[in-house]
Amino acid sequence: MSRIGKQPILLPEKVDIKIDGGSIKIKGPKGELHKSFSCLVKVELKDKAVNVKPLNDSRESRGLWGVTRTMISNMVTGVSVGFKKSLEFNGVGYKAAVSGSTLNLSLGFSHQIDHKLPLGVKAIINKNIIELEGADKELIGQIAATIRSYRPPEPYKGKGLKYLDEKIKRKAGKTGAKK
């Protein structure tokens, strides 16, 4: 029995939901999300609450029960409140700027990196912090991981891009020859 799967998802006032067979569409003040789910789970709407149930007692159905409920809950949270992921860059000459829907990064390479942001994702630059905002939690996390992969933090000086809450294990550098 899934402890997560059996909990109902309460819908905020400004969120509209439409369930159509194996797909779900959720609309709210922060945007609109659409996702299809497996036919092994049943999603139903009752009194401004969404319930997810497995269709049978198979291993696959029970495995998808909690995952489907969590994905729908993240969609409801995303369209009502939104998600935010922050990255911090450290290094001499490292810069970031936003022009339209493109994130321009200068990370110590001989060239500038231009990362095109997808529709529904917004980037804000505050000094040396890049904040990514949007309604889709999966998309925000994927974009943050892609941006971080351009220059991951190195353990000696701490230069590079890291998540704001990430801790870097620092290493001691070379020591001179002892006589």
C-alpha positions, 0 to 999 in steps of 0.5 A: 500500500503506497502511503504517498499514493493514497493521499488526495491532492487538494486543488487551490482555487485558481487551478483548473484540471482536465482529465482525459483518459490517459492524460491530464491538463492543469491550468493555473496562474503560473502557466499550463502543464500537460502530461500523460500517465500510464493506463495502469493507474486511475486518476479521478477528480472529486470535490476539488481533490484528485485521487490516484488509484492502481487499476489492479494489484500488479507490481507495475501498477503499484509501482506507478501509483505513488509516482503518478500522484507525486507528478500530478502534485508537482504539476498543481504546485507548479501552476499555482506557486511555481518552482525556483532553482538557483545557481552560483558562479565563482571565478575571475571574469565569470559573467552571466546575462539574459537577453530575451530568452537566451542566457549568455555565460562567460565562464573562462572559455575562449568563447561565450556560451549562449543557452537558449531557454525554453518557453515557460522558463525565466532566468534572473541574474543577481550579482553572481547568482542565476535564478531559474523560475518556471512551472515545470519542476522537471524542466527547471531541474534539467535546465539547471543541471545542463547549465551547471555541466558547462563548468562544474565546480572544481575542488581546489579553488571552488571555481565554476557553477554550483547549486546555491545550497551545494557544498563543495569538498575542498582539497588542499593544493600542492605543497612544496618539497620539504627539505 
